[in-house]
């Protein structure tokens, strides 16, 4: 059973005087890969959005994000853009890269996986395709625009970098203080 370890604040109506946000556990983040790539030109600048270079930059960044937040992520690309020698799936339990099959779309895979995962907890679907967001929301999933998700990724990675820098400073100081003079 997947663990629900990433928590996001999700607004919902509340009684006057009570908190406006609740914490929602996310069991998996489903990402429409090409939708996110088209919204994030800073990744692999100068490379076509359907290129292997752009896909690699996206998966590298999302792997770091997954490591920072602890929530499993699945990135789904339309099969039409898959490299000829690409394996059917590049995956671990925590990070998956999938390409849809011939005559199928990333949306088809996202919808099917979302429907199956919802029995374990909330699923967050990231896409700028309004029809797809409506479809998965109807199934019961949470949705995010690519722009909002990019801000979350950049914020998490920035916080992680600051935390690592602070940890390294403390360790350097501790090391210098422990050395005999």
Backbone as CSV, one residue per row, in Angstrom:
resi,resn,N_x,N_y,N_z,CA_x,CA_y,CA_z,C_x,C_y,C_z
1,UNK,0.844,-1.190,0.000,0.000,0.000,0.000,0.883,1.246,0.000
2,UNK,0.652,2.198,-0.912,1.467,3.412,-0.949,1.339,4.206,0.352
3,UNK,2.422,4.846,0.734,2.386,5.685,1.923,1.965,7.093,1.538
4,UNK,1.149,7.708,2.362,0.772,9.096,2.158,1.725,9.951,2.973
5,UNK,2.731,10.517,2.327,3.745,11.218,3.079,3.889,12.695,2.731
6,UNK,3.450,13.099,1.559,3.528,14.512,1.192,2.221,15.172,1.602
7,UNK,2.318,16.295,2.254,1.121,16.992,2.695,1.049,18.354,2.030
8,UNK,-0.118,18.690,1.512,-0.307,20.009,0.933,-1.467,20.671,1.635
9,UNK,-1.507,21.969,1.587,-2.654,22.694,2.100,-3.647,22.830,0.983
10,UNK,-4.881,22.460,1.249,-5.926,22.479,0.242,-7.111,23.242,0.807
11,UNK,-7.510,24.354,0.182,-8.598,25.157,0.740,-9.942,24.442,0.652
12,UNK,-10.742,24.615,1.675,-12.100,24.112,1.647,-12.943,24.982,2.564
13,UNK,-14.268,25.011,2.370,-15.122,25.858,3.196,-15.103,25.407,4.650
14,UNK,-15.055,26.364,5.555,-15.055,26.049,6.978,-16.008,26.981,7.713
15,UNK,-16.273,26.643,8.950,-17.118,27.483,9.799,-16.337,28.739,10.188
16,UNK,-17.043,29.834,10.471,-16.345,31.058,10.880,-15.467,30.805,12.104
17,UNK,-14.251,31.348,12.069,-13.334,31.223,13.186,-12.461,29.974,13.142
18,UNK,-12.772,29.025,12.289,-11.940,27.822,12.210,-10.878,28.011,11.127
19,UNK,-9.851,27.182,11.158,-8.796,27.329,10.139,-9.369,27.184,8.729
20,UNK,-8.790,27.918,7.790,-9.272,27.902,6.410,-8.646,26.791,5.576
21,UNK,-7.614,26.146,6.122,-6.925,25.111,5.360,-6.908,23.816,6.152
22,UNK,-6.892,22.708,5.421,-6.701,21.408,6.057,-5.514,20.738,5.381
23,UNK,-4.956,19.752,6.014,-3.820,19.032,5.451,-4.358,17.799,4.744
24,UNK,-3.919,17.610,3.495,-4.389,16.502,2.668,-3.196,15.612,2.321
25,UNK,-3.265,14.317,2.652,-2.162,13.427,2.264,-2.252,13.089,0.775
26,UNK,-1.125,13.108,0.113,-1.062,12.782,-1.311,-0.321,11.451,-1.434
27,UNK,-0.926,10.458,-2.089,-0.253,9.172,-2.261,0.590,9.131,-3.526
28,UNK,0.262,9.961,-4.526,1.056,10.010,-5.749,0.729,11.288,-6.498
29,UNK,1.749,11.834,-7.157,1.580,12.973,-8.049,1.696,12.432,-9.472
30,UNK,0.669,12.673,-10.274,0.648,12.259,-11.681,0.901,13.504,-12.526
31,UNK,1.919,13.484,-13.374,2.311,14.659,-14.157,2.158,14.370,-15.638
32,UNK,1.445,15.247,-16.337,1.410,15.200,-17.806,2.718,15.845,-18.257
33,UNK,3.664,15.006,-18.665,5.027,15.459,-18.938,5.152,16.568,-19.957
34,UNK,4.505,16.406,-21.115,4.654,17.432,-22.146,3.916,18.715,-21.772
35,UNK,2.813,18.602,-21.068,2.111,19.799,-20.611,3.022,20.611,-19.688
36,UNK,3.701,19.928,-18.770,4.608,20.619,-17.856,5.814,21.187,-18.595
37,UNK,6.358,20.435,-19.538,7.502,20.942,-20.308,7.159,22.214,-21.080
38,UNK,5.980,22.272,-21.659,5.585,23.462,-22.425,5.421,24.683,-21.524
39,UNK,5.139,24.464,-20.248,4.972,25.571,-19.313,6.267,25.961,-18.611
40,UNK,7.333,25.209,-18.850,8.579,25.418,-18.118,9.753,25.567,-19.085
41,UNK,9.800,26.670,-19.833,10.853,26.847,-20.841,12.254,26.974,-20.237
42,UNK,12.349,27.273,-18.943,13.665,27.392,-18.303,14.379,26.044,-18.220
43,UNK,13.630,24.958,-18.305,14.253,23.632,-18.337,14.734,23.373,-19.754
44,UNK,15.967,23.041,-19.901,16.560,22.758,-21.213,16.276,23.887,-22.203
45,UNK,16.714,25.114,-21.887,16.470,26.226,-22.811,17.114,25.960,-24.166
46,UNK,16.393,26.309,-25.203,16.886,26.119,-26.555,16.627,24.739,-27.123
47,UNK,16.152,23.823,-26.304,15.837,22.480,-26.791,14.349,22.387,-27.085
48,UNK,13.989,21.662,-28.147,12.558,21.469,-28.423,11.882,20.784,-27.238
49,UNK,10.651,21.145,-26.991,9.918,20.617,-25.839,9.678,19.112,-25.908
50,UNK,9.689,18.521,-27.080,9.487,17.076,-27.210,10.811,16.315,-27.325
51,UNK,11.931,16.995,-27.046,13.241,16.358,-27.217,13.617,15.526,-25.993
52,UNK,14.537,14.626,-26.221,15.052,13.806,-25.126,15.750,14.692,-24.090
53,UNK,16.426,15.728,-24.545,17.105,16.653,-23.636,16.115,17.308,-22.686
54,UNK,14.992,17.774,-23.212,13.971,18.411,-22.377,13.344,17.401,-21.410
55,UNK,13.054,16.202,-21.919,12.473,15.163,-21.041,13.438,14.808,-19.918
56,UNK,14.727,14.678,-20.254,15.723,14.351,-19.233,15.834,15.457,-18.185
57,UNK,15.820,16.708,-18.619,15.881,17.826,-17.673,14.671,17.800,-16.737
58,UNK,13.499,17.515,-17.288,12.288,17.446,-16.465,12.374,16.299,-15.466
59,UNK,12.750,15.131,-15.933,12.805,13.992,-15.007,13.890,14.179,-13.944
60,UNK,15.009,14.796,-14.293,16.041,15.076,-13.295,15.518,16.018,-12.213
61,UNK,14.842,17.077,-12.637,14.299,18.050,-11.685,13.221,17.418,-10.811
62,UNK,12.331,16.639,-11.419,11.255,16.022,-10.639,11.778,14.914,-9.725
63,UNK,12.876,14.286,-10.086,13.493,13.307,-9.181,14.015,14.011,-7.932
64,UNK,14.655,15.161,-8.116,15.119,15.945,-6.964,13.942,16.385,-6.103
65,UNK,12.861,16.811,-6.753,11.663,17.232,-6.029,11.091,16.061,-5.231
66,UNK,11.025,14.892,-5.865,10.513,13.705,-5.176,11.370,13.387,-3.958
67,UNK,12.674,13.506,-4.108,13.571,13.269,-2.986,13.343,14.278,-1.867
68,UNK,13.020,15.504,-2.235,12.802,16.555,-1.234,11.484,16.387,-0.489
69,UNK,10.428,15.962,-1.182,9.108,15.912,-0.543,8.699,14.519,-0.100
70,UNK,9.294,13.488,-0.689,8.980,12.129,-0.283,7.731,11.524,-0.897
71,UNK,7.067,12.215,-1.770,5.852,11.699,-2.403,6.191,11.063,-3.741
72,UNK,5.694,9.857,-3.993,5.939,9.221,-5.292,5.384,10.061,-6.446
73,UNK,6.106,10.062,-7.563,5.714,10.842,-8.746,5.724,9.929,-9.960
74,UNK,4.709,10.089,-10.805,4.657,9.427,-12.102,4.577,10.505,-13.166
75,UNK,5.514,10.489,-14.112,5.517,11.424,-15.237,5.089,10.631,-16.460
76,UNK,4.041,11.095,-17.139,3.506,10.378,-18.295,3.668,11.253,-19.535
77,UNK,4.290,10.666,-20.571,4.462,11.342,-21.850,3.623,10.629,-22.894
78,UNK,3.134,11.386,-23.859,2.453,10.767,-24.992,3.464,9.907,-25.729
79,UNK,3.041,8.721,-26.126,3.929,7.771,-26.788,4.477,8.252,-28.112
80,UNK,3.777,9.181,-28.773,4.236,9.675,-30.071,5.599,10.342,-29.965
81,UNK,5.929,10.877,-28.791,7.208,11.550,-28.618,8.287,10.669,-28.025
82,UNK,7.973,9.392,-27.794,8.935,8.494,-27.163,10.090,8.181,-28.104
83,UNK,11.292,8.127,-27.566,12.414,7.708,-28.404,12.216,6.253,-28.824
84,UNK,12.710,5.894,-30.008,12.493,4.547,-30.545,13.031,3.455,-29.629
85,UNK,14.131,3.734,-28.927,14.724,2.728,-28.055,14.302,2.874,-26.595
86,UNK,13.283,3.688,-26.336,12.837,3.893,-24.954,12.180,2.626,-24.422
87,UNK,12.494,2.268,-23.181,11.826,1.115,-22.594,10.354,1.448,-22.351
88,UNK,9.544,0.424,-22.199,8.111,0.635,-21.969,7.894,1.492,-20.725
89,UNK,8.692,1.275,-19.698,8.577,2.076,-18.480,9.940,2.140,-17.801
90,UNK,10.302,3.323,-17.341,11.500,3.509,-16.535,10.976,3.828,-15.160
91,UNK,11.024,2.871,-14.236,10.366,3.171,-12.987,10.974,2.480,-11.790
92,UNK,10.718,3.108,-10.668,10.926,2.526,-9.351,9.583,2.733,-8.662
93,UNK,9.455,2.286,-7.465,8.214,2.501,-6.739,7.966,3.967,-6.417
94,UNK,9.035,4.747,-6.396,8.929,6.144,-5.985,8.925,7.138,-7.131
95,UNK,9.452,6.741,-8.285,9.492,7.652,-9.430,9.345,6.845,-10.711
96,UNK,8.344,7.183,-11.492,8.082,6.468,-12.741,8.097,7.432,-13.909
97,UNK,8.600,6.954,-15.041,8.485,7.668,-16.305,7.808,6.704,-17.266
98,UNK,6.629,7.083,-17.748,5.848,6.225,-18.633,5.585,6.922,-19.957
99,UNK,5.525,6.127,-21.024,5.112,6.607,-22.335,3.849,5.851,-22.700
100,UNK,2.847,6.571,-23.190,1.613,5.897,-23.599,1.891,5.034,-24.825
101,UNK,1.057,4.044,-25.005,1.205,3.159,-26.164,0.647,3.820,-27.409
102,UNK,0.894,3.190,-28.526,0.388,3.670,-29.806,-1.134,3.822,-29.721
103,UNK,-1.638,4.892,-30.280,-3.068,5.230,-30.314,-3.657,5.491,-28.926
104,UNK,-2.807,5.747,-27.936,-3.239,6.138,-26.596,-2.565,7.462,-26.270
105,UNK,-3.127,8.172,-25.318,-2.532,9.444,-24.909,-2.079,9.358,-23.462
106,UNK,-1.277,10.321,-23.070,-0.877,10.425,-21.671,-2.119,10.575,-20.802
107,UNK,-3.104,11.322,-21.292,-4.342,11.507,-20.530,-5.014,10.175,-20.212
108,UNK,-5.017,9.254,-21.170,-5.621,7.929,-20.932,-4.939,7.223,-19.758
109,UNK,-3.603,7.238,-19.755,-2.857,6.593,-18.675,-3.083,7.287,-17.339
110,UNK,-3.082,8.605,-17.369,-3.270,9.371,-16.137,-4.643,9.073,-15.534
111,UNK,-5.672,9.059,-16.360,-7.024,8.793,-15.862,-7.135,7.395,-15.262
112,UNK,-6.599,6.410,-15.967,-6.695,5.032,-15.484,-5.915,4.837,-14.181
113,UNK,-4.700,5.350,-14.127,-3.885,5.212,-12.919,-4.506,5.969,-11.751
114,UNK,-5.012,7.158,-12.023,-5.637,7.956,-10.973,-6.818,7.221,-10.373
115,UNK,-7.658,6.680,-11.214,-8.833,5.962,-10.729,-8.424,4.796,-9.827
116,UNK,-7.372,4.096,-10.185,-6.912,2.957,-9.374,-6.258,3.399,-8.073
117,UNK,-5.519,4.503,-8.106,-4.795,4.961,-6.918,-5.691,5.619,-5.877
118,UNK,-6.825,6.150,-6.295,-7.679,6.895,-5.369,-8.173,6.068,-4.189
119,UNK,-8.208,4.759,-4.312,-8.644,3.947,-3.178,-7.631,3.991,-2.034
120,UNK,-6.386,4.420,-2.324,-5.355,4.494,-1.307,-5.200,5.882,-0.690
121,UNK,-5.806,6.895,-1.277,-5.688,8.266,-0.792,-5.784,9.241,-1.952
122,UNK,-5.455,10.481,-1.677,-5.568,11.519,-2.698,-4.441,11.437,-3.721
123,UNK,-4.794,11.772,-4.948,-3.855,11.826,-6.061,-3.885,13.256,-6.591
124,UNK,-2.715,13.811,-6.852,-2.606,15.148,-7.433,-2.224,14.990,-8.895
125,UNK,-3.033,15.542,-9.791,-2.755,15.490,-11.225,-2.325,16.881,-11.684
126,UNK,-1.171,16.943,-12.357,-0.602,18.203,-12.820,-0.709,18.257,-14.334
127,UNK,-1.479,19.216,-14.833,-1.629,19.423,-16.275,-2.240,20.789,-16.521
128,UNK,-2.016,21.318,-17.707,-2.685,22.556,-18.107,-3.867,22.276,-19.027
129,UNK,-4.162,21.014,-19.246,-5.299,20.606,-20.064,-6.564,20.684,-19.200
130,UNK,-7.391,21.709,-19.452,-8.580,21.927,-18.618,-9.535,20.739,-18.647
131,UNK,-9.726,20.133,-19.807,-10.630,18.981,-19.910,-10.097,17.816,-19.071
132,UNK,-8.797,17.616,-19.087,-8.201,16.544,-18.290,-8.332,16.833,-16.803
133,UNK,-8.116,18.075,-16.405,-8.283,18.430,-14.990,-9.721,18.203,-14.557
134,UNK,-10.693,18.569,-15.409,-12.103,18.335,-15.080,-12.395,16.844,-14.948
135,UNK,-11.841,16.044,-15.844,-12.089,14.601,-15.827,-11.560,13.967,-14.547
136,UNK,-10.304,14.240,-14.195,-9.738,13.609,-13.002,-10.335,14.185,-11.724
137,UNK,-10.747,15.450,-11.760,-11.434,16.026,-10.598,-12.762,15.314,-10.386
138,UNK,-13.446,15.005,-11.472,-14.704,14.262,-11.391,-14.473,12.879,-10.782
139,UNK,-13.323,12.280,-11.084,-12.986,10.974,-10.505,-12.662,11.083,-9.013
140,UNK,-12.304,12.294,-8.564,-11.994,12.511,-7.152,-10.579,12.960,-6.876
141,UNK,-9.796,13.228,-7.907,-8.407,13.645,-7.728,-8.305,15.151,-7.480
142,UNK,-7.188,15.546,-6.900,-6.838,16.954,-6.780,-6.129,17.336,-8.071
143,UNK,-6.202,18.591,-8.452,-5.540,19.023,-9.678,-4.708,20.271,-9.425
144,UNK,-3.728,20.455,-10.291,-2.888,21.640,-10.223,-2.539,22.075,-11.633
145,UNK,-2.505,23.378,-11.825,-1.988,23.893,-13.094,-0.480,23.687,-13.091
146,UNK,0.098,23.699,-14.248,1.553,23.548,-14.355,2.265,24.713,-13.677
147,UNK,1.753,25.917,-13.862,2.386,27.101,-13.265,2.447,26.993,-11.746
148,UNK,1.351,26.591,-11.108,1.331,26.449,-9.645,2.287,25.349,-9.199
149,UNK,2.332,24.262,-9.945,3.215,23.154,-9.598,4.684,23.564,-9.742
150,UNK,5.008,24.295,-10.796,6.384,24.772,-10.995,6.813,25.632,-9.805
151,UNK,5.939,26.519,-9.351,6.253,27.355,-8.174,6.529,26.474,-6.956
152,UNK,5.721,25.421,-6.763,5.908,24.519,-5.635,7.247,23.783,-5.736
153,UNK,7.568,23.291,-6.930,8.836,22.581,-7.145,10.009,23.520,-6.868
154,UNK,9.984,24.714,-7.448,11.080,25.664,-7.260,11.227,26.068,-5.796
155,UNK,10.113,26.252,-5.117,10.152,26.605,-3.698,10.747,25.471,-2.870
156,UNK,10.301,24.254,-3.106,10.807,23.103,-2.346,12.293,22.893,-2.591
157,UNK,12.715,22.993,-3.848,14.131,22.792,-4.154,14.984,23.933,-3.601
158,UNK,14.442,25.155,-3.618,15.157,26.286,-3.025,15.309,26.119,-1.522
159,UNK,14.251,25.681,-0.851,14.302,25.442,0.598,15.291,24.335,0.930
160,UNK,15.279,23.290,0.128,16.202,22.180,0.348,17.644,22.651,0.208
161,UNK,17.905,23.457,-0.799,19.250,23.980,-1.016,19.700,24.819,0.179
162,UNK,18.820,25.682,0.685,19.152,26.498,1.863,19.422,25.618,3.084
163,UNK,18.606,24.585,3.250,18.779,23.674,4.377,20.122,22.951,4.276
164,UNK,20.482,22.505,3.099,21.757,21.810,2.900,22.918,22.763,3.158
165,UNK,22.825,24.005,2.664,23.885,24.994,2.893,24.067,25.248,4.388
166,UNK,22.963,25.406,5.107,23.034,25.649,6.553,23.645,24.442,7.268
167,UNK,23.234,23.261,6.888,23.796,22.046,7.490,25.296,21.975,7.244
168,UNK,25.740,22.267,6.011,27.168,22.233,5.691,27.952,23.271,6.493
169,UNK,27.388,24.463,6.678,28.056,25.485,7.492,28.229,25.016,8.937
170,UNK,27.161,24.422,9.499,27.247,23.921,10.877,28.298,22.822,10.997
171,UNK,28.345,21.924,10.030,29.311,20.826,10.070,30.743,21.336,9.915
172,UNK,30.949,22.329,9.043,32.288,22.896,8.886,32.734,23.555,10.179
173,UNK,31.830,24.272,10.805,32.142,24.941,12.072,32.471,23.904,13.145
174,UNK,31.651,22.861,13.220,31.874,21.808,14.216,33.223,21.124,13.973
175,UNK,33.542,20.886,12.711,34.823,20.249,12.376,35.989,21.154,12.786
176,UNK,35.913,22.447,12.455,36.995,23.370,12.784,37.176,23.486,14.287
177,UNK,36.076,23.485,15.043,36.156,23.607,16.504,36.704,22.339,17.151
178,UNK,36.545,21.196,16.506,36.992,19.930,17.097,38.456,19.632,16.810
179,UNK,39.062,20.341,15.863,40.467,20.110,15.518,41.380,20.707,16.581
180,UNK,42.404,19.957,16.969,43.369,20.519,17.960,44.194,21.623,17.288
181,UNK,44.527,22.620,18.059,45.309,23.754,17.546,46.729,23.632,17.885
